[in-house]
Amino acid sequence: MHSLISSNRRQDSSDIEDALKQRKIAVVGLSSNLEKASYQVATFMMTQGYEIVPVNPGESKVLGKKSYSNLKDAYESEGPIKLVNVFRQPQHLIPVVLDSIEIGSEFLWFQLGVVNEEAISLAREAGIRCIVDKCLKIEFGKN
């Protein structure tokens, strides 16, 4: 519970507003399973005019779009991706952060329950603005 509290304490509310201005979102861990939160959030954001770039090595296509194995492959095919929305277990976040740094992402959005202090620190040290333990869909509805 301690890391959840410290992450939220470091949350900058302007990061949410600025992240939502990005119209292309790479969704790491996007599933084709309609029951999964990643699918529901991505579908909703598409209905709001956002371009979704699926990133999941276990999927070939999600939401009618090619799913990439990693962010670097997505970047090579789709061009710049400034907002990365992450639906992965906390222990898998470091590689996502490293790829985000490499492709020049400006925002990492770690969904509800996705908290890894080391990954968050690494991202912030590289200048990536982080939204932590928040749902993209819920925050969109507030703005």
Secondary structure, 3 states (H helix, E strand, C coil): CHHHHHHHHCCCHHHHHHHHCCCEEEEECCCCCCCCHHHHHHHHHHHCCCEEEEECCCCCEECCEECECCHHHHHHHHCCCCEEEECCCHHHHHHHHHHHHHHCCCEEEECCCCCCHHHHHHHHHCCCEEEECCCHHHHHHHC
